[in-house]
Amino acid sequence: MSKTQKEQVARLIGQAGQAVQAGRIADADAFLRRAVKLAPKDAAIWCNLGMVSAMSRRHIDAIGQFGKALALSPDLGAAHVNLARVLFEVERYVEAEKHARRALALAPNGPVELKMLADVAVRRGRTTEGAHLLNRALAIRPDWVDALNSLASVHRLEGRPHRAVELYGRCLAIKPLESAARNLVLTHYYDTASTPQSLAAAVAGWVKLHAHLAPLPAPANDRDPDRRLKIGYVSADLRNHPVAGNIEDVLAAHDRQTFEIFVYSLTAGADQVTQRLAGKVDHWRQAAGVSDAVLARQIRDDGIDILIILAGWTGDNRLRLAALKPAPLQVSWHDFGTSGLAGMDGWITDAVIHPPGQTGEEFGEELLRLPCFYYEPRPESAPEVAVPPCLTGQPVTFGSFNHPVKMTDASLALWAETMQAVPGSRLLLKYRDQFGETGLKERYVERFGALGIGPERLLFRGDTQSEADHLAAYAHVDIGLDPFPFNGSTTTWQALYMGVPVVTLAGSRFVGRVGLSLLTALGLPELAATTPADFVKIAVELAADPGRLRDLRAGMRARIDSSPLVDAAGYTRALEAVLRDFWRRRWCQA
């Protein structure tokens, strides 16, 4: 390479850095692509290009670019740690851990490297290891908010929401980190000590971070109440994910004569589900990596009438988009609670989750009640329903396949009390492959031991790879136990589909009443308790009645077939009716 070319490469790298600082990621990408053409064997440029691709949520490009960097320079630590991050984000955790460990070997005291390996360890269920690594990182950088945020999340995962709240608060006192503010809100939903006032304060704190987001000029959408409406869905979960499962058949069932369907996909790691979904709507807009302002302008230019933001509080979803008011009406669906945003007009729910006149939540949105909140797809790979294990000579086996973050101290205490009331009973715990990790199993043996339940009464499953294997594991469960104050939803549905009755404790918030909603839709509201004592009583009576367990199991699929939970057409018509009425009242008559 000539001196002139070297100078040009250096200049392009400098321009790329300036572009990143200014938030002009597309320009940075263009500069680096020009640089790498001039210096194709420069590993650092390939690494920088991978980082820019990752910023744009182009994960496949980033993985390839980091791979090229490592082919040229196998010990380039920055490439290992950044590749680990991208692999982590697309849920390729085994590969992510390999590169995270190599990065840490190259920089044993690197805070970024320590945190990267910690994040992987935590996601794989090794929270004790993760906490140790994060504490090492914080010993080097005490006020590093990203590490504090992750450590707080470890405490939340381990059932210590009070400690998590403290650490999120410490993090926010140092720097107003958006993810920490959002995590603080979410933690309140897992905390039995959370009050309406403390939750409202956490939501207000998150909203304050977005006070700078000024809404677009008022839209001029035609106020004809009966015209064909443009409905826009925004989600980062349009892949193999429960939210995608909840909406796929609904998207396909929309009446195209009266509704035109747009999807704004924030999904970075597309899969076969993504491809299927894209073929079931009128317009598919890829928006991963697109700024809020650009996305809002796209939505406005498309003339969307009602924008539905899915699961906005979670993951890479963008609840804050509602603050920009890109559509006349904005609606929240499949989310945990109120957005707190003035720009969010409606919140989809049902009369069981939010009983008229009896709702125990604070919110500013109008409640849009469906006949039944959930539509659930039948699992395609589900095996036949098995007989209850207690009828095959085994002890009564309770079970929960929920995320460990939902297994709060209060949940475990209630489950232990239930087990004490059913001598010899066992508890099977499973969540993906996480309970295959020795550290996680040891932690639960310790937690239950403190509650008087010995290790011989605990069963762990972490070896199921396919959905069919996962569902087959329910054959080993007699009675499902729902966590609280944050109920299961997909896990409850899967248990019920496999014939397993689930006992739930209904709370006062949305997240604590979804179990009741599912059971009510199946004509089984008697399995929902209103007090902890009722929870134990219901579970104990079920355990003492193997005949009822047999009948419930044998008849569950028939219940499901006749319920609104699997009626995609009926569910979609009800949703459309709610949206049409909302449109007429809130826009056409405004």
N, C-alpha and C positions, 0 to 999 in steps of 0.2 A: 504494500500500500504506500502510495506516495505521501510526501509531507502535506500536500494540498488536500488529499483525501482524508488524512488523519485529522487535519484541522476542521474539515467539513463534518466529519463524524463527531468530533468534540462539540462543534457548534450545534449540531442536531440534538445531541444528548442534553446539552444545556437548555435548548429551546423546549425539549420535552419536559424537563424538570420544571421550567417556568410555567408551562401549560398545565401541568398537574397542580401546581400551587394555586393557579387561577381557576381550577375546576374545569378546564377545557380538556377533558379526557380524550375526546376524539382527535383533537389536534396533537396531543402527546403521542397517541398511537401512530398517527401519520408520520411524525418526526422520527420515531423509533423504527418504523418500517423502512424509511429511507436510509437510516443509519445502518440497519442490519444488512441491507443490500450491499452497502459499501464494505461492511466488515462482517461477513457471514460467519466467521470463526471466533467472534468475540462473545464469549459466554455471558459477560455482564450485560451486554445489550439485549441478548435473548431473555435474560432474567428480568430486566426492566420492562421489556415488552410483555412478558408474562404477567408482571404486576399490574400493568395498565389494562390488559385484557381482563384480569380478575376484578379490577375496579369497575369495569363495564359489565360484569357478570357474564362474560363470555368464558365460561369455565373450561370448555373443551379446548378452545384456542390456548388458554393459559396453561393447561396441562401439557399440551404439545410444546409450547415455547419453553417452559421450565425443563421439559425433557431434553430439548436441544441444548440448553445451557449446561445440563449435567453430563450430556454426552461429550461436550467439549471440555468441561471442567468438573469431574466427579466430586471434588471436595469443595464446591462452591456452596458455602453454608446458606447464603441468602436464597439460593434456588431451592435447597432442601426445605427450609422452613416455610417459604411461600408456597411451594408445591404441596406441602403438608396441609396448609390452610385451605387451599382450593379443594384438595381431595376430601378434607373434612366437610366442607360445605356441600359437596355432592354425595356425602354419606358413604364414601369409600374409606372406612375407618382403618382397616387393616393396613392399606397402603399408606394412609396418612400417618399412622404410627411409625411405620418403617422410616419415612423421611424425617419425621419429628425427632426420632431417636438419633438418626445420623446427624441432624443439625445440632442437637445438644452435645453429641460427642465431639463435634468440631468447635463448639463454643460452650464448654461445661458450665460457665457462670453467666450465660447470656439470658437476660430476663425474657426476651421475646421467645427464645428457644424453650425455656422452662415453661412459659405459659402455653406454648403450642402443644407440648407433650401433655401438659396438665389438661387442656381442653379435650384431647383425644381420650386420655385415661378416664375422665369424668363421663364422657359420652359412652364409653364402653363399660361403665358401671364401676370403675375403680376410683371411687370418690376419695378414699383415704389417700391414695397415691397422688391424686390430683391436688388435694388440699396441701400436701407436703410440698409439691413442686411450686404451687402458687405462693406459699409462704416463703420459699427460697427466693422467688422472684421479687417479692415485696421487701425482703430483707436488703435487697440490692437497690430497689427503687420503691421506697416506702409509700410514696404518693401516686403511684401509677394506677390511675383509675380503671383501666381495662382489667388489670389483675384483681383489683378490689371487687369489681363487678363480677368477675368469674368466681372469686372466692365466696362472695355472697350467694351466688347461685348454687354452689356446693352445699352450703348450709341449708338452703331451701330444699335441695334434693335429698338431704339427709334428715329431713323432717324437723328442722329448726328454723321455722320462718321468723321467729322473733330476732334471732341473731342475724338472719339475712336482711331484715328490715334495717337493723343498726348499721350494717356494712354498706348497704345501698345509700343510706343517709350520709354516711361518712364520705362515700364516693362523690355524691352530689354536692357536698359541701366544698370539695376540692375543685370540681369541674362539672358543669351542667351536662353530663353525658346522657344523650337521648336514650340509649339502651338501658342505662341504669335506672332512669326515671320510669321507663316502661316496665322493667323487671320489678321495680318497687310496687307498681300497681298490681302486677300479676301475683306477686307474693301475698298480697292481702287476700286474694281469693283462696289461698291454701291455709290461711291462718285463722284458727278458731277464735283468736282474741281480737281479730280485726273488727272495727266498729264502722257504722255508716260514715261517721265523721272522719275517721282515719283514712278510710278508702277514698272519700271525697277529697281529702287534702292531697293524697297521692295523685289522684287523677288531675286535680287542679295544677299540681306541680309539673306534670307532664304537659298539660295544655299550655302552660306559661312558656315552655321552651319553644312553642310554635306560634307565639303571639305575633311574630314577624311575618307570618304567611298571610298576605293580604288576598282576599278573594278577588277573582276575576270580575270584570264589569258584569252587571246583571244580565243574565241570558235573555234572549228574545224568542224562546221557543213558542210555537203556535199553541194557543190555549184551547184548541178544539178538544173537547173531552172524550170524543169517540174515535179519533184518528188512530192510525197505526203508530204505536209507541216504540221508540228506540230505547232498549234496555242495555246498559253496559255492566258487565261483571269485571271486577278487578281482584286478582288473586296471585299469590306467589306459590300456591299449593296445587297447581294444575299438573299433577304427576301422580305417582303411586302414593296417595295420601288420603286420609279419611275425608277431607273436605272435597276433594275431586270425586270421591265415591258418592258423597251426599248429593252432588249437583249434576253429575254426568247425565243421568236419565232425564233430569228436569230440563237441562239445556236442549236435549233432543226432542222433548215433548212439547216445547213451546209452540203455541199456535202462530205460525208464520204469517197468517193473514192479518193478525192484529198486533203482532210484536216482531220487531226486527232486533236480532240478538248480536251484540258486540261483546267480545272478550278482550281484556287488556291483561296479557299474561306477564307477570313478574317472575315467572318460573325460569330459573337459570339452567337447571339440569333437566332438560326435556327427556321423556321416555316414551314408551308405547302408549301410556295413558294420555300423555300430552298430545300425541298425534291423533288419537281417537277423538279427543275433545275438540281439536281444531276442525275436524270434519263434521261436527254436529252443530256448528253455529254459522251465522251469516257472514261475520267478519271477525277475523283473529288478528289482533295487534300484539306483536312481540315488544314488550316494554321493559324487560329486565335491563337494568343499568341506565335507563332513561331517567332524567331528573324529574322531580315533582312538577316543576314549572312546564317542562316540555310535555309531560304526560297530560297535565291538566289542559293544556292548549289543544292537544290531540283529541281529547274527550269533547271539548267545546266545539272544535271544528267538525267532529262527527255528528254533532247535533243530538247528543244523548239526552233523553228526557229524564230517566231515572237511573242513577248510578248506584250499583250494589257493591259495597266493599265487604269482601269476605274475610272473616277471621282477622280483622285489622290489627288486633293487639299482638299477634304472634309472628314469629319468624321475620321474613323479609316483606311482609305485607305492609300496606301504607295507609293506616288509619288517618294519618295527618293530611292525606289528599283531600279529605272533606273540608278542611279549612280553606282550600282554594276555591271551593264552590264551583267546580267545572260544569255541573249540571243543575237544572232547576231544583231537583230533589235528590238527596243522597240517603241511602239506607244501609244499615249495618245488618249482616246476616252471619250466623255461625260464629259469633264472637262472645267473649266472656261477660262483658258488661257494658255499661255506658261509655261512650267515647269522650264525653265531657266537652265536645266541640259544638259550637253554635251552628256550624255548617252541616252537622249530621241531623237529618230531619226525622228519620224513622228507624226502628229497631224491630226486626222480625222475631216473633216469639209465638207462644200459644197461651191459652187460658189456664193451663195447668201450671206452667212455669211462672206466669204472671197472672194470677187470678184477679179479675176486675174488682177494684176497690179493696184488695187485700195484699197488694204488692209490697214487699218489704225492702225494696231497693230504691235508691235515689237515681234519677236520670232526667235528662232534658229532652230526649227523643220521644216522639209519639210511638206508642207500642202498636205494632201491626200484628194482630193475632191470627195465626192460621188455625184450622181445626186441629192440626197436629204439627208440632214443630219439625219433627224429623221425617225425612224420607231416607230409607236405608236400602241399598242394593243387596240382593241375595248373593252371598259368597259363591262364586262359580265352582270353587274347588272343595266345597264343604262335603265331608263324608256323612254317612248316615248317622242318625242320632243313636247313641249307645245307651244301654240300660244304666241306671244309677250304680256307681261302684259299690254303694252300701248294700245292694241286692246281690252282690257277687261274693259276699263274705268279707269285704273290706270294712274298715272303720269308716264312719261318716267323714267325708273329706270336704272341707270348705275350700274356696279358692278365690284368688284375685289375680288377674293378668294385667293389672293397671301399671302405669308408669310409676316408678318409685317416688317421684315427687308428690304424688297424690297420697302416698302411704304415710300420712302424718302421725305424730305421736297419739293424737286423739283417735285416729282410725285404728291403729294397732292396739290401743288399750281396749277399745270396744270389741275388736275381734278376739282378743285374748279373753275377755270376760265371757264372750259367747262360747269359746272353746272350753273354758272352765266349766261351763254349764252343760257341756256335752262330753262326758268323760270318754277318753280314748280317741276323741276326734282329732283330725289332722288338718293342716292348712297347706295348700299348694300355691306357691308364688311363682309367677312367670311374667317377664316383660321382654319381648324380643329374645336376644341371647344374653341379656345382662345378668340374669341369675345363674349363668354358667361361670361367672367370675368369682373366684374364691373370696376376694375381699368383700364383695357385696353380700355373699351368703353369710360370712362371719359377722358382718354388721347386723344382719337381721336376726341371727342366732342370739347375739348379744342383746338386741333390743327386746326380743320376745322373752329371753331369759329373765330380764329385769321385770317382766310382767308375769312371771311364774309359768311360762310355757317352755318346756324342755326341747332340745334340738331334735329328739326322736319324733316329735310331733310336727316337725316342719319338713316340707318337701319343696324342692327347687327344680325348675325346668329352665334350661338355657340352651337346649340342643336342637330346637326346631328351626329349620331353614326355610321351608316353603309355607305358604298360607294353609295348604291342606294339612301339613304336619302340625301347624299351630292350632288349627281348629280341632284336630283330632285329640289334642291334649285336654280338651274339655271333657273327654270321656272319663277322665280321672277325677272329675269334680262332681260332687253331689249338689252343692249349694254355693252360689256366687255371693261374695261379700263386697258391697260397693263402698269405696272410700268416701270420706267427707272431710271438710266441707266442700270439696271439689269432686263431684261424682265422675264416674266413668261414663262414656257415651258409646264410642265404637266398641270398647271391650264389653260393655253391657249388652249391646246388640249382638255381638258374636256369641256371647255366652247363651243368650236367649235363643238364638238361631240353632245352637247345638243342644237345645232342650234344657239347659241349666237354669233353674229359677234363681233370680238375683234379689237379695234383700238390700234395700237402700234406706238411708236416713235423709228425709227431705228437709232442706234448709230454707232460708229466706231469700237467697240470691239465685240468679239464673243458674250458675254452675252447680248449685246444690239441689236443683229440682229437675235436672234432665233425666235422672233415673226414674223419678215419679212420672214424668211425661211419657217415657218409653213404656213403662209398665201399664200406665193408664190406657195407652193406645192398644195394648194387648188384652185389656180387660182384667188386669191383675193388680189393681191399686192396693189390694190388701197386703202386698209384699213391701209396701213403702211405709216405714215407720215415721212417726212425728217426734219421738223422743228416743234417747239411747236405750232406755229400758224396753220400749216397744221393739226396737231393733233386735235386742237379745231374745225377747219373747218370740218374735216371728221366726227367727232362725232356729231356735231351740224346738219350737213346735214342728217346723218342717223336718228337722233332723229326726224327730221322734215318730214321724209318719212316713215310712218308706213307700207305702201304697200311694200316698199323695205325690211323693216325688216321682214315682213311676208314671202316674197318670199325667202329671204336668209335663214330664219329659216326652211322653208318647204323643201328647196333643199339642205341643208347642208349635210345630210347623203349621198345623191347621189354623191355630190362632193367628199366626203371622200371615198366612195366605189370605185371611179374611179381614186383615187390619189395614188401616191407612198407611202403615209404614212402608209397604211395598207397592202401593198403587201410584205409579209414576204419573199417569195421566190425570188421575183425580187430584193428586197433590199439586201438580202444575196448574191445573185449572183454578184451584183455590188460591195459589200464589198469584196468579194473573188477576184474579178478581180483587184481591187485596191491593195489588199495585195499581189497578185501574181506579179503584175507589179513592186511593190515596192521591193519585194524579188529579182526579176531578176536584176533590176537596181542597187540596193544598196548593194547586197551581191554577187550575182553570177557574176556580171560584175566588181566588185570592184577590 
